[in-house]
Amino acid sequence: MVGKHEALSTPSLTQSQLKPLASLRVIHPNELAKRMTCCPLGHPIGPVPVIIDCRPFLEYNKSHIRGAVHINCSDKISRRRLQQGKITVLDLISCREGKDSFKGIFSKEIVVYDESTTDPNRLTSAQPLHVVLESLRREGKDPIVLKERENQIPLPLSLAFS
């Protein structure tokens, strides 16, 4: 019980909990939409990045960016195994098409996103997105974080959720 003169304090993030990812690249929805532009026949105009959705499956199942691949990294066991390097991001991709797309990404960009990251430079080590980014970097990839839409500004039509 807190006495009258004792201050209530909220725990703050320590440096060990807040691990900045050096030189983190960020992409905004409009820029990603431009990279995903298709010609009138529906074929991509340029190289299309692999988009990884790090949100819980129910959120992904409700709606996701067209072409995004879901990875199941929300549970503690998968997240811990990914942190320890016992599994890779590829192991967490649930669908075969997603695995095939991810396997051929030597020259493709990888864009990752989750449901709540507004400032990618302030990710905590407990967040699934942080774990995925670190794992991708260990694998020699240079992932890009999709910047969260502030105030729920609608996504460009070419990024429409499916």
N, C-alpha and C positions, 0 to 999 in steps of 0.2 A: 504494500500500500504506500502511496506517495503522500508525504506530509505536506502541510500548507506551504512551507518555504522551499520544498524541493522542486526543482524544475523538471518538467517532462521534456525529454529530448527524443528525437527520432534518430535511428541509426543512420549514419552517413556512410557513403561509399568510401572505402579505403583504397589506397593505391593498388593493393593486391586484388581487390574486386574489380577495379576499373582499369582494364588493360587496353590502352589504345593500340589499335592495329596501325603500324607505321604505313604511311603513304596509302591510305585507303582511298580507292577511286569511287566516285559517286556518279550516278546518272539520274537525271530527272525524267519523269514520265514522258514529256514531250520529245525529248531526245531519243528515248527508247522507241517511241512510236515512229520516229523518222527512220530508225534503223530496221524497223519491221515492215516498212512500206512495201507493198506489192504492186506489180503492174496490173493492168486491166484484166489479164488472164488469170490472176491470182498467184503468180510466181513471184518470189522475193526479188527485189531489185538488187540488193547487195547481200553480203553475208549476214545471216540472222543469228543473233546470240542465243545461247542456251540459257533459258530462264528457269531458275530453281526457286520454288516456293517452299519456304521454311515454316509455314504456319501449320497449326494443327490440322489433321485430315478433315475434320468437320468444316472448318473454315474454307479449306481448299475445295471441298466437295460442293459447298454453297456457290462459290464463284472464284474464279482465278483468271489470270491473264492468259489470253489465248496462246496455246503452245507451251505453257509453263509445265514443268515437271515437278511433282511433289516428292519431297523426301521426308521420311518419318523420323524427325529428330526432336520431337517434343517430349518424349518420355525420357526419364533419367537414365535408364539403362543404355539406350542407344546413344544418348549424348555423352555419357561417360566413356563408352567403348570408342566413340569417335575421337574424344579428347585424348585417349590413351594410344590412339593409332592402331587399335585392334581391328577396326573396320574403316572403310573409306566412304566417301560420299556416294560413290557408285553402289555400294552395298545397301544404302538406304533408299535408293530410288525404287519405287514400288511397281512401276509398269515396264513392260518389255521395251516399248517404243522409247520410253525415257532413257532406259539403259543404253539402247542402241545409239540414241542421239548423243548421250554423254560420252560414250566411248570414242566417238569420232570428233572430239573437240580440240584436237591439237592446235588448230589455227583459229578456232572460234572463241569469241568472248563469252564469259559466264557472268550472268546477272543474277543476283540473289536478292530476295526480299522476304520480309515477315510482316506481321500485322501491326507492329507497334514501334518500329524504329523511326524516330524523327530526327535524331542526330547520330549517325553511324559512328562518329568519333567518341561517343560516350557509351558504347556497348559494354556490358559487364560480362565477365567470363562465364556466368551462369546462363546467359541468354543463348538459345539455340543458334541464332544467326552468328554470334561470335565464334561458337564452336565450329560451325560449318566453314566460316571464312578461314579460320586457322587450319582446318583440315585441308581445304583446297590449296592453301599456300604451301603446306607440307608436301602436297602432291605436285608442286611446281606450277600451279595455276595462279593467275592474277585476277581474282574475281572483282566484280563491280557491284556496289550496293545500290539498289533502286531506292531513291530518296522517297520517304513516306509523303503522301499527299497531305499538305497542311490544310486544315479545315475541310477535309473531304472534297476538295476540288475535283470535279469529274475528270476521269481519265480521257485522253484523246480517243476518238472512235477506233483508231487502228489498234489500240491497246485494250479494247473492250473486254470485259471479263466474260468468260463463257460459263 
